[in-house]
Amino acid sequence: MVVLIYSLCALTALLCSWLLIRAYRRSGYKLLLWSGLCFAGLTLNNSLLIVDKFLVPYIDLSLWRLILALVSSLVFLYGLIWDSE
């Protein structure tokens, strides 16, 4: 049951990323790009969580997950602060 919930979280982040990047391609508004890239990183983060907890539970990937979440958040923060229109 937990794998299903983690998978749904990853799929939701993937859907958000896809919708945001598609909207960016149509409108050209940069904040949509940075948001889409952030959600793409969060999709990878959720996927890495599934790998960490269920595929290779004997290897601790929590540091890599935290780094990936931090980089994703920093990408979004960059878009909010320095690339605003």
FENJOMO-V271727 format. One record per pair of residues at least 24 apart in sequence whose ideal C-beta (glycine too) atoms are under 6 Angstrom apart, sorted by the first residue. I is the first residue (numbers start at 1). GAP is how many residues later the second one is. D is the distance in whole Angstrom. If there is no record, write none. Layout:
# FENJOMO-V271727
i=I gap=GAP d=D
i=I gap=GAP d=D
This chain:
# FENJOMO-V271727
i=3 gap=51 d=6
i=6 gap=43 d=6
i=6 gap=44 d=5
i=9 gap=37 d=5
i=10 gap=33 d=6
i=10 gap=36 d=4
i=10 gap=37 d=5
i=13 gap=26 d=5
i=13 gap=29 d=5
i=13 gap=30 d=4
i=13 gap=33 d=6
i=14 gap=29 d=5
i=17 gap=26 d=6
i=30 gap=53 d=5
i=31 gap=48 d=6
i=34 gap=42 d=6
i=34 gap=45 d=2
i=37 gap=38 d=5
i=38 gap=34 d=5
i=38 gap=37 d=5
i=38 gap=38 d=4
i=41 gap=27 d=6
i=41 gap=31 d=3
i=42 gap=30 d=5
i=44 gap=24 d=6
i=45 gap=24 d=5
